[in-house]
Structure formats: structure tokens, C-alpha cells
Amino acid sequence: AFHNVCRHHASLLAFGSGKGSCFVCPYHGWTYGFDGALLKATRITGIRNFNVKEFGLVPLRVAIWGPFILLNIERQAFVQQHDDDDVGMEWLGSTSDILSTNGVDTSLSYLCRREYTIECNWKVFCDNYLDGGYHVPFAHKDLASGLKLDSYSTTVFEKVSIQRCDGGEVQQQEDFDRLGAKSLYAFIYPNFMVNRYGPWM
């Protein structure tokens, strides 16, 4: 993967979704291949010491863990990751096994994608998420009715906070049980969260 920024005047190269054969900067037409190489820079004839090979897109480390594609934007040597176990240990530390079997596992299948825009500072949102269920009986009454809140627990690991709660016996009117028998909430530092309710993530 690469930073989504043209090396000339930092214009955004790509947005949305789609297919193409290259990336073309909408501002000055600089063109990049899928390998990040600068293929064409318009009107640069006569510029001294311009080396096309020095103006490719800046690479990012990429790894795959379960259904997630992870990007590491730290400036360090570019090394492609291939082993899910190594990725899990680097990203999740000692919780890698816990989340592989109780949070993200191969029994999951894609159902749909939903996006929510929350108008607040992301750190406030994370702080709220990590309050050990304190707000749930008041802010999420329907959710609270399906949980046994007295079983709520929080365990803090080196990179991850895991909150767990048993589900109640309340059956929903739908044909499926939204919560399942157990709930798991994982906050992965600094800003990644996984919510697992029985068979749903």
C-alpha cells in the first residue's frame, strides 16, 4: 500500500472505490503505477536533476489478520508481512489467541457494512467505550436488557483492553438472536475496536 498523496503538491490521488490501470493526480496529471512508481510527470522537461525513480509513492507496511487489512504508517524500513501469527503478536500482543478464537474467527461470514459519523472528538468516544459498561444501562437501554451487567468484566493487557459480559435469555422478535450468549468488546490501542455478540461482529 502507499500514502494516497501525490509527491508533487500533495493532492489526494484516489477516493471512493473502483478499478483502473493507474493513479492519476487530478491536479497536475502525475501518473503512478500500482507498484507506486512515477510513470509520468507532466511538463518537467528542463528541470535539472529530476530523477523519476526518486518520486514514487511512499510505501506503507501492510498485513492481513483475519478479515482485516492493517496499515502501519510509522516511518521505518518497508517489510512485507506474510505470517498471520506474527502479525497478531505484533499488533495484539498476548491477546492474539484470545481474539482469534473469541473475537475474530473463520466462522464469520460477511453480511453488510454500515458507517456511522459520530460528531465528537475520537478520544472522548474511546474513553466512553472503555468505561466498563458504566453508561450502558442509561444510554443503551435495549442493549442493557439483553445483557447480564453484573457479569461485566474488564481485563487490561499490554496493547488491548477486553471487556466481557454474559448475554441474557431475552429473545428478540427477529429470527436471530442479536446478542448471543456472550459479548466481547476489544479496544486495540490506539483506536481500533471490535464488538462481538455471539455470532455477530
Buried (B, 14 or more C-beta within 10 A) or exposed (E): BBBBBBBBEEBEBBEEEEEEEEBBBEEBEBBBBEEBBBBEBEEEEEEEEEEEEEBBBEEBBBBEBBEEEBEBEEEEEEEEBEEBEEBBBBBBBEBBEBBBEBBBEEEBEEEEEEEEEEEEEEEEEBEEBBEBBEEBEEEEEEBBEBBBBEBBEBEEBEBBBBBBBBBBEEEEEEEEBBBBEBBBBBBBBEEBEBEBBBBBB
